[in-house]
Amino acid sequence: MKPQTLPILVFTFLTILFPFSKPDLASDRSALLALRSAVGGRTLLWNITETTPCLWAGVLCEQNRVTVLRLPGVALSGQLPNGIFGNLTRLRTLSLRLNALTGSLPSDLVACVNLRNLYLQGNLFTGDIPEFLFTLHDLVRLNLASNNFSGEISLGFNNLTRLKTLFLEGNSLSGSIPPGFDVPNLEQFNVSNNALNGSVPSKLQAFSKDSFLGNSLCGGPLDSCPGNATIPSASGGGGGGGGSGSNKKKKLSGGAIAGIAIGSVLGFLLLVAILIFLCRKKSSSKKGSTVDIATVKHPEVEIPGEKSVREVENGGYGNGYSVAAAAAAAMTGTAKAEANGGGAGAKKLMFFGNAARVFDLEDLLRASAEVLGKGTFGTAYKAVLEMGTVVAVKRLKDVTITEKEFRDKIEAVGAMDHQNLVPLRAYYFSRDEKLLVYDYMAMGSLSALLHGNKGAGRTPLNWEIRSAIALGAARGIEYLHSQGPSVSHGNIKSSNILLTKSYDARVSDFGLAHLVGPSATPNRVAGYRAPEVTDPRKVSQKADVYSFGVLLLELLTGKAPTHALLNEEGVDLPRWVQSIVREEWTSEVFDLELLRYQSVEEEMVQLLQLAVDCAAQYPDKRPSMSEATRRIEELCRSSLREDHDPQPDFINVAADDVSSR
């Protein structure tokens, strides 16, 4: 028995045999106040005049006891003292991650025998991983990552038979992982960036190599351990074959050298042939430069999977790549002739309403352009006209309806006018090409903003920006639904929410689902499509609400719907969020960039609840877009009132200080 184990056993023994006072809500409250006094951060501004701690931020209760304590990223510092968690015996979830807590874990944490979720990552804890953790047999999630824990990994983890998540990366753990390491239900595991050595135990070899990087480990998903590789024998078949073997080795080396020489000559000749071919092709291209650029078909770049960054549904703008033609450069020579006015009944760009007619089809043909992405309904381009005007042009695909039908439907789209819709300015229709011209949104799409730059230079998206985007998108979709019970968007997703320079949301691609044929594959909107939708051209308003709910979940979690597979293969974003809420660790749903905004935690939870309501499996359980918009407006007003409260920190602190005297 290790020396540090004795006090833990003594504490447990005394607690069981001599329960001097039965813990209750009052003792829970006292323990929380003691915690605040010891390590209180800038946002532990609890109103201690309230008799119940169940109303304090980060505290949840059941059956008149504290069961959840979530204080992530609230600037807690110092060491957790003993004598606090011995009273919080009903805790099921404890989250103190992303603070500056130091020292070792308090031994009275052993009294929290109901603990299921323990999140301590991102602190400065030191010492060995305490053995009392291995007595908390109900633990399901344990995250000790990014601390300063040292020592070896214990076989005591095998006692945690319900454990599904174990994250130990970013510490100073040393030694080897014990060969007998076997946690039966483990689904997520990471020990990367420690000082571990030796081989990966067989029971852990199913995890990816990312779980072990930054150590001196080998075997399993990593490189083979030294001594395990099969080394072919260099000796001959008989005892006196040494000289023969030596001669064969010399002959083999000569053959290899000859092969290398011949291969080098052939490779050089092949390279010369390729260069000659490319030079001739370039020369031919120059000679044919008088060929109209509009006759060239530019390949459409297929981006596998959901295009979270570069996909555009009229301009969900990613990086794209430059091409030497305008968005209309893919049009046929016939279209070019029509643009030049050749032939009777020449076609031209048709503008809507009072849209300024400062360019025509030929201007588009001459413009420089950038491919922004390939989306559900076609390829989108950023076109820069010679006079400096910038527009977004979508080249539609799979349009099978007649020109009259197209004209009637697209004019209805062009007539829609709302500040949260991307305006459709003009269109072009011919037998071979159908083009739509929109205002260009310089900030790109919500998808690119959420999932694009994840590096050190990224500007975190605060609650104010995210809630405003949610409200703008809701208002735009609500306006569409107000045009009639049969009017829906049909393709709501983050790449179709575009942003102005002030981060105002604009909904794009509305009204296009009715223009395309059935070949517009449903996979393009995987993760957003309501379960009852079978025909992508027939999407009800309640199906739009489902897609909007998924969009809100994406906004709150920072996870793309098609990449939300966590513990089970095939689990979509709504079901993943619902499973976490059922596990009673709701705050773990939110994007890390949102966890610093503790003052609006209630509003964040309200928006999460709305998202879950919108993404209900059955359409009649979902709210209307009008109700969804109203609820977002209310929570935005609520957070605004709190943000504008005059010096709330000083008022609350002063009140608390007075009350505590």
Disulfide bonds with the S-S distance in Angstrom:
Cys54-Cys61 2.03
Cys218-Cys225 2.00
